[in-house]
């Protein structure tokens, strides 16, 4: 009888532990979508094909970003989140001499590793693979055109769930891009620091 009672108690403890794990992490599992307002500072190093530096410019702007993601709980408090995001609209242009540079698109695939403190709050670290598209104008034929640069980002954020599946989030990201060369041999190397505030919904 004692052995049966002990077994029942052990099963009960395991069940309650599993329920607790599901309760903590499940607040952030499943599909989600968000609309964010990003405050971005972009810096661009310009050089020629020989590596001679021509200058450095920076510009700050705000733009909206949409994202879609899927969260997978693990352990008692862990959440792995995988998603994609895209910038809406162009950023304002910046100048290098007579040339005007404008970021026309920013896209990312990302992974977040989060720790859920409870069903409503989670902190996370984030890694991303990014692509930036831009246009160069003001240089005339052979200079003007489009540029594409790939990069990698890292950062951290915090997410807080509200009622009826809504949540708020904030995030800080640093993205460093590879160099991109124009047809005329202008080599541009961008980087971006972004503070993001957003609201989302979990399905």
LUMPATI-24912 format. One record per atom (N, C-alpha, C): residue number from 1; residue in three letters; atom name; x, y, z. Coordinates in Angstrom, 3 decimals, decimal comma, padded with zeros to 6 digits, m for minus. Layout:
(NUM Ala CA (X Y Z)) ...
END
This chain:
(1 Unk N (000,827 m001,208 000,000)) (1 Unk CA (000,000 000,000 000,000)) (1 Unk C (000,868 001,268 000,000)) (2 Unk N (001,929 001,177 000,831)) (2 Unk CA (002,826 002,324 000,889)) (2 Unk C (003,488 002,568 m000,466)) (3 Unk N (003,867 001,493 m001,148)) (3 Unk CA (004,517 001,649 m002,452)) (3 Unk C (003,557 002,230 m003,475)) (4 Unk N (002,282 001,816 m003,425)) (4 Unk CA (001,282 002,371 m004,340)) (4 Unk C (001,075 003,857 m004,077)) (5 Unk N (001,000 004,206 m002,776)) (5 Unk CA (000,833 005,614 m002,410)) (5 Unk C (002,016 006,454 m002,875)) (6 Unk N (003,221 005,911 m002,688)) (6 Unk CA (004,414 006,636 m003,121)) (6 Unk C (004,434 006,830 m004,626)) (7 Unk N (004,008 005,795 m005,359)) (7 Unk CA (003,962 005,896 m006,821)) (7 Unk C (002,963 006,939 m007,268)) (8 Unk N (001,785 006,947 m006,619)) (8 Unk CA (000,762 007,943 m006,960)) (8 Unk C (001,252 009,362 m006,692)) (9 Unk N (001,979 009,549 m005,569)) (9 Unk CA (002,515 010,870 m005,250)) (9 Unk C (003,551 011,300 m006,279)) (10 Unk N (004,392 010,348 m006,708)) (10 Unk CA (005,402 010,665 m007,721)) (10 Unk C (004,755 011,071 m009,031)) (11 Unk N (003,727 010,354 m009,461)) (11 Unk CA (003,011 010,681 m010,697)) (11 Unk C (002,352 012,052 m010,595)) (12 Unk N (001,765 012,345 m009,431)) (12 Unk CA (001,129 013,641 m009,210)) (12 Unk C (002,130 014,777 m009,309)) (13 Unk N (003,333 014,557 m008,708)) (13 Unk CA (004,375 015,587 m008,778)) (13 Unk C (004,836 015,820 m010,209)) (14 Unk N (005,005 014,726 m010,961)) (14 Unk CA (005,412 014,863 m012,356)) (14 Unk C (004,356 015,589 m013,171)) (15 Unk N (003,102 015,255 m012,940)) (15 Unk CA (002,010 015,896 m013,678)) (15 Unk C (001,938 017,380 m013,374)) (16 Unk N (002,097 017,735 m012,087)) (16 Unk CA (002,021 019,151 m011,725)) (16 Unk C (003,198 019,923 m012,291)) (17 Unk N (004,393 019,265 m012,308)) (17 Unk CA (005,566 019,916 m012,898)) (17 Unk C (005,361 020,160 m014,377)) (18 Unk N (004,809 019,170 m015,094)) (18 Unk CA (004,535 019,329 m016,511)) (18 Unk C (003,511 020,398 m016,770)) (19 Unk N (002,486 020,467 m015,950)) (19 Unk CA (001,455 021,494 m016,116)) (19 Unk C (002,037 022,874 m015,907)) (20 Unk N (002,945 022,992 m014,876)) (20 Unk CA (003,562 024,285 m014,607)) (20 Unk C (004,425 024,731 m015,782)) (21 Unk N (005,196 023,745 m016,343)) (21 Unk CA (006,049 024,081 m017,483)) (21 Unk C (005,220 024,566 m018,658)) (22 Unk N (004,111 023,879 m018,926)) (22 Unk CA (003,254 024,280 m020,025)) (22 Unk C (002,626 025,639 m019,748)) (23 Unk N (002,236 025,870 m018,507)) (23 Unk CA (001,585 027,127 m018,157)) (23 Unk C (002,523 028,314 m018,349)) (24 Unk N (003,780 028,188 m017,931)) (24 Unk CA (004,715 029,303 m018,023)) (24 Unk C (005,067 029,610 m019,476)) (25 Unk N (005,437 028,583 m020,243)) (25 Unk CA (005,938 028,814 m021,600)) (25 Unk C (004,835 028,984 m022,637)) (26 Unk N (003,659 028,405 m022,385)) (26 Unk CA (002,624 028,399 m023,418)) (26 Unk C (002,038 029,776 m023,697)) (27 Unk N (002,303 030,735 m022,819)) (27 Unk CA (001,818 032,086 m023,077)) (27 Unk C (002,447 032,717 m024,307)) (28 Unk N (003,560 032,138 m024,792)) (28 Unk CA (004,268 032,726 m025,927)) (28 Unk C (004,478 031,733 m027,056)) (29 Unk N (003,759 030,622 m027,054)) (29 Unk CA (003,892 029,664 m028,149)) (29 Unk C (002,872 029,948 m029,245)) (30 Unk N (003,112 029,392 m030,425)) (30 Unk CA (002,177 029,537 m031,527)) (30 Unk C (002,515 030,689 m032,450)) (31 Unk N (001,617 030,926 m033,403)) (31 Unk CA (001,813 031,968 m034,400)) (31 Unk C (001,508 033,356 m033,835)) (32 Unk N (002,240 034,352 m034,321)) (32 Unk CA (002,010 035,734 m033,904)) (32 Unk C (002,343 036,672 m035,052)) (33 Unk N (001,764 037,871 m034,993)) (33 Unk CA (002,046 038,928 m035,970)) (33 Unk C (002,128 040,244 m035,216)) (34 Unk N (002,979 041,154 m035,701)) (34 Unk CA (003,173 042,424 m034,997)) (34 Unk C (003,435 043,551 m035,985)) (35 Unk N (003,072 044,761 m035,562)) (35 Unk CA (003,395 045,994 m036,273)) (35 Unk C (004,269 046,823 m035,342)) (36 Unk N (005,451 047,200 m035,824)) (36 Unk CA (006,424 047,896 m034,993)) (36 Unk C (006,776 049,257 m035,583)) (37 Unk N (007,106 050,188 m034,698)) (37 Unk CA (007,687 051,459 m035,099)) (37 Unk C (009,164 051,415 m034,742)) (38 Unk N (010,020 051,472 m035,749)) (38 Unk CA (011,462 051,389 m035,549)) (38 Unk C (012,107 052,763 m035,634)) (39 Unk N (012,978 053,052 m034,675)) (39 Unk CA (013,781 054,266 m034,672)) (39 Unk C (015,200 053,828 m035,027)) (40 Unk N (015,623 054,126 m036,247)) (40 Unk CA (016,854 053,553 m036,791)) (40 Unk C (017,885 054,623 m037,102)) (41 Unk N (019,114 054,348 m036,710)) (41 Unk CA (020,251 055,174 m037,089)) (41 Unk C (021,136 054,345 m038,011)) (42 Unk N (021,315 054,817 m039,252)) (42 Unk CA (022,103 054,101 m040,254)) (42 Unk C (023,390 054,866 m040,526)) (43 Unk N (024,510 054,171 m040,476)) (43 Unk CA (025,798 054,753 m040,834)) (43 Unk C (026,337 054,068 m042,073)) (44 Unk N (026,974 054,825 m042,957)) (44 Unk CA (027,516 054,271 m044,198)) (44 Unk C (028,956 054,744 m044,365)) (45 Unk N (029,886 053,781 m044,466)) (45 Unk CA (031,267 054,080 m044,819)) (45 Unk C (031,408 053,969 m046,328)) (46 Unk N (031,973 054,984 m046,958)) (46 Unk CA (032,160 054,987 m048,413)) (46 Unk C (033,648 054,968 m048,739)) (47 Unk N (034,032 054,144 m049,722)) (47 Unk CA (035,424 054,060 m050,146)) (47 Unk C (035,465 053,709 m051,627)) (48 Unk N (036,635 053,804 m052,209)) (48 Unk CA (036,782 053,371 m053,597)) (48 Unk C (037,245 051,919 m053,624)) (49 Unk N (037,423 051,374 m054,806)) (49 Unk CA (037,774 049,961 m054,924)) (49 Unk C (039,163 049,652 m054,377)) (50 Unk N (039,998 050,661 m054,195)) (50 Unk CA (041,337 050,463 m053,628)) (50 Unk C (041,334 050,515 m052,109)) (51 Unk N (040,163 050,796 m051,538)) (51 Unk CA (040,059 050,867 m050,090)) (51 Unk C (040,285 052,242 m049,517)) (52 Unk N (040,457 053,236 m050,362)) (52 Unk CA (040,626 054,608 m049,869)) (52 Unk C (039,293 055,151 m049,383)) (53 Unk N (039,260 055,592 m048,142)) (53 Unk CA (038,013 056,056 m047,549)) (53 Unk C (037,615 057,414 m048,111)) (54 Unk N (036,378 057,495 m048,568)) (54 Unk CA (035,865 058,744 m049,135)) (54 Unk C (035,027 059,534 m048,144)) (55 Unk N (034,547 058,873 m047,112)) (55 Unk CA (033,748 059,576 m046,124)) (55 Unk C (032,821 058,635 m045,375)) (56 Unk N (032,166 059,186 m044,374)) (56 Unk CA (031,195 058,455 m043,575)) (56 Unk C (029,997 059,362 m043,335)) (57 Unk N (028,816 058,837 m043,554)) (57 Unk CA (027,605 059,613 m043,311)) (57 Unk C (026,653 058,779 m042,459)) (58 Unk N (025,759 059,465 m041,797)) (58 Unk CA (024,750 058,775 m041,000)) (58 Unk C (023,433 059,522 m041,094)) (59 Unk N (022,363 058,806 m040,867)) (59 Unk CA (021,024 059,400 m040,895)) (59 Unk C (020,125 058,630 m039,942)) (60 Unk N (019,189 059,311 m039,339)) (60 Unk CA (018,216 058,689 m038,447)) (60 Unk C (016,827 058,870 m039,017)) (61 Unk N (015,992 057,865 m038,819)) (61 Unk CA (014,645 057,930 m039,363)) (61 Unk C (013,756 056,960 m038,593)) (62 Unk N (012,454 057,105 m038,795)) (62 Unk CA (011,476 056,188 m038,217)) (62 Unk C (010,703 055,524 m039,348)) (63 Unk N (010,388 054,257 m039,170)) (63 Unk CA (009,611 053,551 m040,174)) (63 Unk C (008,886 052,386 m039,519)) (64 Unk N (007,845 051,923 m040,189)) (64 Unk CA (007,072 050,790 m039,687)) (64 Unk C (007,643 049,483 m040,220)) (65 Unk N (007,593 048,463 m039,393)) (65 Unk CA (008,058 047,130 m039,750)) (65 Unk C (006,998 046,113 m039,336)) (66 Unk N (006,675 045,194 m040,226)) (66 Unk CA (005,766 044,104 m039,888)) (66 Unk C (006,568 042,827 m039,667)) (67 Unk N (006,065 041,960 m038,815)) (67 Unk CA (006,748 040,698 m038,562)) (67 Unk C (005,734 039,572 m038,332)) (68 Unk N (006,152 038,374 m038,700)) (68 Unk CA (005,395 037,153 m038,440)) (68 Unk C (006,346 036,162 m037,785)) (69 Unk N (005,845 035,391 m036,813)) (69 Unk CA (006,729 034,477 m036,094)) (69 Unk C (005,947 033,294 m035,552)) (70 Unk N (006,696 032,259 m035,179)) (70 Unk CA (006,120 031,088 m034,519)) (70 Unk C (006,977 030,749 m033,311)) (71 Unk N (006,344 030,641 m032,141)) (71 Unk CA (007,040 030,326 m030,906)) (71 Unk C (006,874 028,865 m030,517)) (72 Unk N (007,973 028,256 m030,085)) (72 Unk CA (007,977 026,860 m029,661)) (72 Unk C (008,503 026,791 m028,234)) (73 Unk N (007,673 026,337 m027,279)) (73 Unk CA (008,133 026,255 m025,891)) (73 Unk C (009,043 025,051 m025,681)) (74 Unk N (009,961 025,173 m024,729)) (74 Unk CA (010,789 024,036 m024,337)) (74 Unk C (011,187 024,196 m022,872)) (75 Unk N (011,403 023,067 m022,201)) (75 Unk CA (011,732 023,123 m020,781)) (75 Unk C (010,612 023,753 m019,982)) (76 Unk N (010,957 024,299 m018,838)) (76 Unk CA (009,928 024,888 m017,980)) (76 Unk C (009,608 026,327 m018,344)) (77 Unk N (010,588 027,074 m018,860)) (77 Unk CA (010,386 028,499 m019,135)) (77 Unk C (010,893 028,945 m020,496)) (78 Unk N (011,461 028,059 m021,271)) (78 Unk CA (012,102 028,455 m022,517)) (78 Unk C (011,140 028,587 m023,685)) (79 Unk N (011,422 029,548 m024,554)) (79 Unk CA (010,657 029,745 m025,789)) (79 Unk C (011,632 030,039 m026,927)) (80 Unk N (011,571 029,246 m027,993)) (80 Unk CA (012,322 029,526 m029,214)) (80 Unk C (011,356 030,111 m030,227)) (81 Unk N (011,683 031,279 m030,733)) (81 Unk CA (010,795 031,995 m031,643)) (81 Unk C (011,508 032,180 m032,983)) (82 Unk N (010,839 031,822 m034,089)) (82 Unk CA (011,424 031,938 m035,422)) (82 Unk C (010,494 032,787 m036,286)) (83 Unk N (011,067 033,772 m037,001)) (83 Unk CA (010,185 034,660 m037,748)) (83 Unk C (010,868 035,403 m038,872)) (84 Unk N (010,096 036,296 m039,483)) (84 Unk CA (010,561 037,140 m040,586)) (84 Unk C (009,956 038,526 m040,416)) (85 Unk N (010,676 039,553 m040,891)) (85 Unk CA (010,187 040,926 m040,801)) (85 Unk C (010,537 041,682 m042,062)) (86 Unk N (009,768 042,752 m042,318)) (86 Unk CA (009,981 043,571 m043,509)) (86 Unk C (009,646 045,019 m043,192)) (87 Unk N (010,484 045,929 m043,703)) (87 Unk CA (010,262 047,370 m043,553)) (87 Unk C (009,179 047,833 m044,507)) (88 Unk N (008,340 048,755 m044,038)) (88 Unk CA (007,311 049,356 m044,880)) (88 Unk C (007,759 050,762 m045,283)) (89 Unk N (007,893 051,004 m046,585)) (89 Unk CA (008,279 052,328 m047,063)) (89 Unk C (009,771 052,562 m047,057)) (90 Unk N (010,186 053,720 m047,601)) (90 Unk CA (011,593 054,085 m047,707)) (90 Unk C (012,035 054,893 m046,495)) (91 Unk N (013,347 054,814 m046,203)) (91 Unk CA (013,937 055,725 m045,234)) (91 Unk C (014,372 056,995 m045,955)) (92 Unk N (014,500 058,081 m045,203)) (92 Unk CA (014,904 059,325 m045,848)) (92 Unk C (016,336 059,209 m046,352)) (93 Unk N (016,665 059,999 m047,367)) (93 Unk CA (017,962 059,888 m048,018)) (93 Unk C (019,045 060,627 m047,238)) (94 Unk N (020,296 060,258 m047,521)) (94 Unk CA (021,452 060,948 m046,976)) (94 Unk C (022,438 061,182 m048,106)) (95 Unk N (023,391 062,086 m047,931)) (95 Unk CA (024,258 062,513 m049,037)) (95 Unk C (025,713 062,159 m048,781)) (96 Unk N (026,403 061,759 m049,852)) (96 Unk CA (027,856 061,675 m049,877)) (96 Unk C (028,290 062,509 m051,072)) (97 Unk N (028,715 063,746 m050,812)) (97 Unk CA (029,002 064,679 m051,897)) (97 Unk C (027,723 064,923 m052,691)) (98 Unk N (027,776 064,772 m054,026)) (98 Unk CA (026,568 064,993 m054,839)) (98 Unk C (025,617 063,798 m054,852)) (99 Unk N (026,039 062,673 m054,267)) (99 Unk CA (025,240 061,450 m054,334)) (99 Unk C (024,203 061,397 m053,216)) (100 Unk N (023,036 060,908 m053,558)) (100 Unk CA (021,964 060,701 m052,593)) (100 Unk C (021,755 059,192 m052,400)) (101 Unk N (021,783 058,765 m051,144)) (101 Unk CA (021,553 057,360 m050,801)) (101 Unk C (020,232 057,236 m050,081)) (102 Unk N (019,442 056,243 m050,466)) (102 Unk CA (018,154 056,032 m049,808)) (102 Unk C (017,924 054,536 m049,640)) (103 Unk N (017,647 054,113 m048,388)) (103 Unk CA (017,300 052,718 m048,115)) (103 Unk C (015,843 052,492 m048,510)) (104 Unk N (015,637 051,580 m049,434)) (104 Unk CA (014,284 051,337 m049,956)) (104 Unk C (013,651 050,068 m049,407)) (105 Unk N (014,423 049,257 m048,709)) (105 Unk CA (013,859 048,028 m048,149)) (105 Unk C (014,805 047,388 m047,164)) (106 Unk N (014,246 046,766 m046,151)) (106 Unk CA (015,039 046,048 m045,155)) (106 Unk C (014,244 044,814 m044,757)) (107 Unk N (014,892 043,649 m044,884)) (107 Unk CA (014,220 042,381 m044,615)) (107 Unk C (015,091 041,543 m043,690)) (108 Unk N (014,435 040,689 m042,886)) (108 Unk CA (015,207 039,877 m041,949)) (108 Unk C (014,520 038,542 m041,689)) (109 Unk N (015,327 037,512 m041,512)) (109 Unk CA (014,917 036,243 m040,929)) (109 Unk C (015,613 036,157 m039,580)) (110 Unk N (014,897 035,741 m038,545)) (110 Unk CA (015,489 035,807 m037,219)) (110 Unk C (015,084 034,631 m036,335)) (111 Unk N (015,873 034,462 m035,291)) (111 Unk CA (015,590 033,477 m034,244)) (111 Unk C (015,757 034,156 m032,891)) (112 Unk N (014,805 033,918 m032,007)) (112 Unk CA (014,861 034,455 m030,649)) (112 Unk C (014,915 033,300 m029,662)) (113 Unk N (015,716 033,449 m028,630)) (113 Unk CA (015,747 032,502 m027,525)) (113 Unk C (015,277 033,247 m026,289)) (114 Unk N (014,083 032,869 m025,805)) (114 Unk CA (013,462 033,635 m024,732)) (114 Unk C (013,337 032,876 m023,428)) (115 Unk N (013,205 033,633 m022,349)) (115 Unk CA (012,932 033,082 m021,024)) (115 Unk C (011,651 033,725 m020,514)) (116 Unk N (010,612 032,917 m020,318)) (116 Unk CA (009,324 033,412 m019,843)) (116 Unk C (009,323 033,434 m018,317)) (117 Unk N (009,195 034,612 m017,753)) (117 Unk CA (009,120 034,739 m016,300)) (117 Unk C (007,776 034,228 m015,784)) (118 Unk N (006,751 034,449 m016,570)) (118 Unk CA (005,407 033,937 m016,308)) (118 Unk C (004,685 033,934 m017,645)) (119 Unk N (003,378 033,716 m017,646)) (119 Unk CA (002,648 033,633 m018,915)) (119 Unk C (002,516 034,986 m019,603)) (120 Unk N (002,911 036,077 m018,948)) (120 Unk CA (002,713 037,402 m019,531)) (120 Unk C (003,996 038,147 m019,844)) (121 Unk N (005,130 037,668 m019,390)) (121 Unk CA (006,359 038,449 m019,592)) (121 Unk C (007,511 037,537 m020,000)) (122 Unk N (008,278 037,999 m020,984)) (122 Unk CA (009,400 037,227 m021,504)) (122 Unk C (010,512 038,155 m021,972)) (123 Unk N (011,748 037,832 m021,616)) (123 Unk CA (012,933 038,504 m022,147)) (123 Unk C (013,587 037,569 m023,156)) (124 Unk N (014,234 038,131 m024,179)) (124 Unk CA (014,823 037,274 m025,207)) (124 Unk C (016,071 037,902 m025,820)) (125 Unk N (016,948 037,029 m026,290)) (125 Unk CA (018,064 037,416 m027,138)) (125 Unk C (017,719 037,086 m028,576)) (126 Unk N (018,315 037,799 m029,517)) (126 Unk CA (017,894 037,656 m030,912)) (126 Unk C (019,091 037,687 m031,854)) (127 Unk N (019,070 036,800 m032,855)) (127 Unk CA (020,027 036,797 m033,952)) (127 Unk C (019,259 036,881 m035,261)) (128 Unk N (019,796 037,588 m036,247)) (128 Unk CA (019,065 037,763 m037,501)) (128 Unk C (020,010 037,719 m038,693)) (129 Unk N (019,447 037,353 m039,835)) (129 Unk CA (020,104 037,466 m041,134)) (129 Unk C (019,333 038,525 m041,909)) (130 Unk N (020,026 039,553 m042,390)) (130 Unk CA (019,358 040,734 m042,935)) (130 Unk C (019,763 041,005 m044,373)) (131 Unk N (018,842 041,668 m045,087)) (131 Unk CA (019,146 042,185 m046,418)) (131 Unk C (018,658 043,622 m046,508)) (132 Unk N (019,517 044,499 m047,027)) (132 Unk CA (019,202 045,912 m047,197)) (132 Unk C (019,250 046,254 m048,675)) (133 Unk N (018,218 046,913 m049,172)) (133 Unk CA (018,222 047,414 m050,551)) (133 Unk C (018,237 048,936 m050,506)) (134 Unk N (018,962 049,547 m051,439)) (134 Unk CA (019,105 051,005 m051,452)) (134 Unk C (019,255 051,487 m052,886)) (135 Unk N (019,067 052,782 m053,061)) (135 Unk CA (019,280 053,408 m054,368)) (135 Unk C (020,328 054,505 m054,237)) (136 Unk N (021,111 054,684 m055,300)) (136 Unk CA (022,090 055,770 m055,416)) (136 Unk C (021,631 056,669 m056,558)) (137 Unk N (021,545 057,969 m056,303)) (137 Unk CA (021,135 058,920 m057,337)) (137 Unk C (022,004 060,170 m057,244)) (138 Unk N (021,938 060,980 m058,304)) (138 Unk CA (022,690 062,232 m058,326)) (138 Unk C (024,058 062,123 m058,954)) (139 Unk N (024,463 060,916 m059,384)) (139 Unk CA (025,781 060,750 m059,974)) (139 Unk C (025,769 060,634 m061,481)) (140 Unk N (024,586 060,538 m062,059)) (140 Unk CA (024,488 060,431 m063,505)) (140 Unk C (024,598 059,006 m063,998)) (141 Unk N (024,561 058,802 m065,314)) (141 Unk CA (024,635 057,460 m065,909)) (141 Unk C (025,903 056,719 m065,486)) (142 Unk N (025,763 055,444 m065,194)) (142 Unk CA (026,898 054,633 m064,772)) (142 Unk C (027,157 054,672 m063,284)) (143 Unk N (026,540 055,634 m062,588)) (143 Unk CA (026,699 055,745 m061,130)) (143 Unk C (025,387 055,429 m060,430)) (144 Unk N (024,325 056,052 m060,904)) (144 Unk CA (023,019 055,836 m060,278)) (144 Unk C (022,564 054,389 m060,468)) (145 Unk N (021,854 053,890 m059,475)) (145 Unk CA (021,340 052,521 m059,561)) (145 Unk C (020,982 051,992 m058,195)) (146 Unk N (020,740 050,701 m058,134)) (146 Unk CA (020,338 050,065 m056,885)) (146 Unk C (021,489 049,267 m056,297)) (147 Unk N (021,466 049,114 m054,971)) (147 Unk CA (022,472 048,348 m054,249)) (147 Unk C (021,788 047,356 m053,326)) (148 Unk N (022,441 046,223 m053,104)) (148 Unk CA (021,952 045,234 m052,155)) (148 Unk C (023,097 044,833 m051,232)) (149 Unk N (022,816 044,767 m049,936)) (149 Unk CA (023,829 044,367 m048,963)) (149 Unk C (023,224 043,359 m047,992)) (150 Unk N (023,980 042,307 m047,702)) (150 Unk CA (023,556 041,305 m046,722)) (150 Unk C (024,267 041,557 m045,403)) (151 Unk N (023,622 041,174 m044,320)) (151 Unk CA (024,219 041,417 m043,018)) (151 Unk C (023,723 040,464 m041,959)) (152 Unk N (024,237 040,652 m040,754)) (152 Unk CA (023,839 039,845 m039,599)) (152 Unk C (023,605 040,777 m038,423)) (153 Unk N (022,605 040,454 m037,616)) (153 Unk CA (022,251 041,306 m036,488)) (153 Unk C (022,176 040,542 m035,182)) (154 Unk N (022,289 041,284 m034,098)) (154 Unk CA (022,138 040,699 m032,759)) (154 Unk C (021,487 041,742 m031,856)) (155 Unk N (020,787 041,275 m030,846)) (155 Unk CA (020,131 042,205 m029,946)) (155 Unk C (019,350 041,493 m028,869)) (156 Unk N (018,499 042,243 m028,183)) (156 Unk CA (017,709 041,703 m027,079)) (156 Unk C (016,410 042,476 m026,983)) (157 Unk N (015,406 041,862 m026,369)) (157 Unk CA (014,119 042,525 m026,245)) (157 Unk C (013,292 041,980 m025,103)) (158 Unk N (012,113 042,559 m024,952)) (158 Unk CA (011,187 042,178 m023,881)) (158 Unk C (009,773 042,204 m024,446)) (159 Unk N (008,989 041,213 m024,100)) (159 Unk CA (007,618 041,090 m024,601)) (159 Unk C (006,673 040,910 m023,412)) (160 Unk N (005,548 041,640 m023,438)) (160 Unk CA (004,572 041,558 m022,344)) (160 Unk C (003,179 041,338 m022,920)) (161 Unk N (002,543 040,268 m022,495)) (161 Unk CA (001,218 039,906 m023,003)) (161 Unk C (000,124 040,704 m022,298)) (162 Unk N (m000,875 041,106 m023,090)) (162 Unk CA (m002,054 041,786 m022,576)) (162 Unk C (m003,248 040,850 m022,717)) (163 Unk N (m004,442 041,382 m022,578)) (163 Unk CA (m005,650 040,566 m022,693)) (163 Unk C (m005,942 040,225 m024,151)) (164 Unk N (m006,658 039,124 m024,342)) (164 Unk CA (m007,195 038,708 m025,646)) (164 Unk C (m006,096 038,526 m026,701)) (165 Unk N (m004,953 037,988 m026,297)) (165 Unk CA (m003,897 037,654 m027,236)) (165 Unk C (m003,008 038,801 m027,659)) (166 Unk N (m003,281 040,015 m027,236)) (166 Unk CA (m002,439 041,158 m027,596)) (166 Unk C (m001,173 041,192 m026,744)) (167 Unk N (m000,103 041,756 m027,299)) (167 Unk CA (001,116 041,933 m026,519)) (167 Unk C (001,859 043,186 m026,976)) (168 Unk N (002,680 043,697 m026,079)) (168 Unk CA (003,560 044,821 m026,362)) (168 Unk C (004,998 044,314 m026,356)) (169 Unk N (005,865 044,956 m027,139)) (169 Unk CA (007,259 044,527 m027,164)) (169 Unk C (008,185 045,703 m027,415)) (170 Unk N (009,403 045,563 m026,913)) (170 Unk CA (010,459 046,537 m027,155)) (170 Unk C (011,751 045,796 m027,429)) (171 Unk N (012,631 046,412 m028,249)) (171 Unk CA (013,815 045,680 m028,703)) (171 Unk C (014,922 046,640 m029,111)) (172 Unk N (016,160 046,211 m028,917)) (172 Unk CA (017,334 046,936 m029,384)) (172 Unk C (018,157 045,987 m030,245)) (173 Unk N (018,483 046,407 m031,497)) (173 Unk CA (019,223 045,563 m032,431)) (173 Unk C (020,381 046,331 m033,060)) (174 Unk N (021,473 045,622 m033,308)) (174 Unk CA (022,600 046,132 m034,077)) (174 Unk C (022,782 045,221 m035,287)) (175 Unk N (022,813 045,812 m036,491)) (175 Unk CA (022,993 045,040 m037,723)) (175 Unk C (024,202 045,583 m038,472)) (176 Unk N (025,126 044,700 m038,820)) (176 Unk CA (026,309 045,061 m039,596)) (176 Unk C (026,223 044,382 m040,961)) (177 Unk N (026,354 045,174 m042,020)) (177 Unk CA (026,200 044,678 m043,379)) (177 Unk C (027,552 044,521 m044,060)) (178 Unk N (027,575 043,648 m045,065)) (178 Unk CA (028,763 043,514 m045,898)) (178 Unk C (028,836 044,698 m046,866)) (179 Unk N (029,984 044,849 m047,517)) (179 Unk CA (030,167 045,938 m048,472)) (179 Unk C (029,390 045,669 m049,759)) (180 Unk N (028,892 046,746 m050,368)) (180 Unk CA (028,194 046,659 m051,659)) (180 Unk C (028,813 047,680 m052,597)) (181 Unk N (029,103 047,272 m053,825)) (181 Unk CA (029,764 048,153 m054,792)) (181 Unk C (028,791 048,593 m055,870)) (182 Unk N (028,858 049,890 m056,230)) (182 Unk CA (028,052 050,405 m057,332)) (182 Unk C (028,755 050,124 m058,658)) (183 Unk N (028,047 050,363 m059,754)) (183 Unk CA (028,618 050,119 m061,082)) (183 Unk C (029,828 050,999 m061,339)) (184 Unk N (029,895 052,159 m060,686)) (184 Unk CA (031,014 053,083 m060,901)) (184 Unk C (032,177 052,825 m059,945)) (185 Unk N (032,051 051,776 m059,088)) (185 Unk CA (033,151 051,441 m058,193)) (185 Unk C (033,080 052,074 m056,827)) (186 Unk N (031,986 052,714 m056,485)) (186 Unk CA (031,810 053,243 m055,142)) (186 Unk C (031,440 052,092 m054,211)) (187 Unk N (032,213 051,904 m053,153)) (187 Unk CA (031,996 050,791 m052,215)) (187 Unk C (031,360 051,348 m050,937)) (188 Unk N (030,212 050,824 m050,595)) (188 Unk CA (029,457 051,291 m049,432)) (188 Unk C (029,322 050,159 m048,431)) (189 Unk N (029,561 050,480 m047,158)) (189 Unk CA (029,412 049,494 m046,086)) (189 Unk C (028,493 050,076 m045,015)) (190 Unk N (027,221 049,650 m044,987)) (190 Unk CA (026,281 050,205 m044,021)) (190 Unk C (026,242 049,413 m042,708)) (191 Unk N (025,754 050,074 m041,684)) (191 Unk CA (025,433 049,443 m040,409)) (191 Unk C (024,229 050,179 m039,829)) (192 Unk N (023,500 049,520 m038,942)) (192 Unk CA (022,277 050,130 m038,414)) (192 Unk C (022,078 049,740 m036,954)) (193 Unk N (021,661 050,721 m036,159)) (193 Unk CA (021,246 050,488 m034,778)) (193 Unk C (019,773 050,866 m034,673)) (194 Unk N (018,970 049,951 m034,155)) (194 Unk CA (017,519 050,152 m034,163)) (194 Unk C (016,918 049,921 m032,788)) (195 Unk N (016,087 050,864 m032,370)) (195 Unk CA (015,217 050,683 m031,204)) (195 Unk C (013,812 050,478 m031,736)) (196 Unk N (013,172 049,415 m031,303)) (196 Unk CA (011,850 049,054 m031,825)) (196 Unk C (010,814 049,005 m030,702)) (197 Unk N (009,633 049,563 m030,972)) (197 Unk CA (008,471 049,462 m030,101)) (197 Unk C (007,316 048,933 m030,944)) (198 Unk N (006,598 047,944 m030,432)) (198 Unk CA (005,555 047,348 m031,265)) (198 Unk C (004,405 046,771 m030,473)) (199 Unk N (003,353 046,464 m031,217)) (199 Unk CA (002,182 045,798 m030,662)) (199 Unk C (001,854 044,624 m031,569)) (200 Unk N (001,502 043,499 m030,970)) (200 Unk CA (001,228 042,304 m031,752)) (200 Unk C (000,053 041,514 m031,235)) (201 Unk N (m000,235 040,434 m031,934)) (201 Unk CA (m001,324 039,547 m031,550)) (201 Unk C (m000,857 038,105 m031,707)) (202 Unk N (m001,212 037,263 m030,740)) (202 Unk CA (m000,888 035,844 m030,789)) (202 Unk C (m002,153 035,086 m031,169)) (203 Unk N (m002,037 034,226 m032,197)) (203 Unk CA (m003,196 033,491 m032,696)) (203 Unk C (m003,387 032,180 m031,926)) 
END
